[in-house]
Amino acid sequence: MSFEKAAAIPLSVFTALICLCDLGQMKSGQKILINGASGGVGTLAVPIAKSFGAEVTGVCSTRNLDLVRSIGADQVIDYTQEDFTQKGVFYDLIFDVVGKRSFSDCKRVLSPKGIYVTTDFSPTLALLGLWISLTGSRKMIPMPPKGPGRNIRELFEELLKAGKITPVIDRCYTLNEVPEAFRYYEKGHARGRVVIEICKYHLNKEHKNEFK
């Protein structure tokens, strides 16, 4: 695996695995919706969910429809044309990667025992999620700021060895192009990950050989 692909994997894949497998309790045969399927986390969450035998719907913009289909989504929804919370299709798990849809919106299309997981987090949101989970059959779980546990790390290794994890890289920048990279990333339209190449351009030949 190239340095660029290796750099694009860890944070994204651990976020996807924690939200889908740990918090979302993903199972084979479930209907799963991933909101933000074309971003760095989403482009790994879709194939991971498919590898578990889930039926996956990806939500993205018009220009990313083909990309999300190509990584395995069974259905794709263009959020600029349709609102998935109004379609009347129910899901066992909704993973809101971008944290832009509230639980009150998504519960309309959650199955009776469905789980809504969001990467958005605050102490208030955590308390609200606990209250919702205790008082109803559906669950709302914000992702806590924690690293992956042992089971998630082992699952990551299994998926990586099986060739089920391949990051999508939108653009690569050199170290002296970091300001431009941040300007592009902050527009919020990156397809997959934006990578900064450091060793390729900024280590001398001797250090390069040591690094290899």
Stockholm file with secondary structure:
# STOCKHOLM 1.0

chainA/1-212         MSFEKAAAIPLSVFTALICLCDLGQMKSGQKILINGASGGVGTLAVPIAKSFGAEVTGVCSTRNLDLVRSIGADQVIDYTQEDFTQKGVFYDLIFDVVGKRSFSDCKRVLSPKGIYVTTDFSPTLALLGLWISLTGSRKMIPMPPKGPGRNIRELFEELLKAGKITPVIDRCYTLNEVPEAFRYYEKGHARGRVVIEICKYHLNKEHKNEFK
#=GR chainA/1-212 SS CCHHHHHHSHHHHHHHHIIIIIISCCCTTCEEEEETTTBTTHHHHHHHHHHTTCEEEEEECGGGHHHHHHTTCSEEEETTTCCGGGSCCCEEEEEESSCCSCHHHHGGGEEEEEEEEESCCCHHHHHHHHHHHHHSSSEEEECCSCCCCHHHHHHHHHHHHTTCCCCCEEEEEEGGGHHHHHHHHHTTCCSBEEEEECHHHHSCHHHHHHHC
#=GC SS_cons         CCHHHHHHSHHHHHHHHIIIIIISCCCTTCEEEEETTTBTTHHHHHHHHHHTTCEEEEEECGGGHHHHHHTTCSEEEETTTCCGGGSCCCEEEEEESSCCSCHHHHGGGEEEEEEEEESCCCHHHHHHHHHHHHHSSSEEEECCSCCCCHHHHHHHHHHHHTTCCCCCEEEEEEGGGHHHHHHHHHTTCCSBEEEEECHHHHSCHHHHHHHC
//
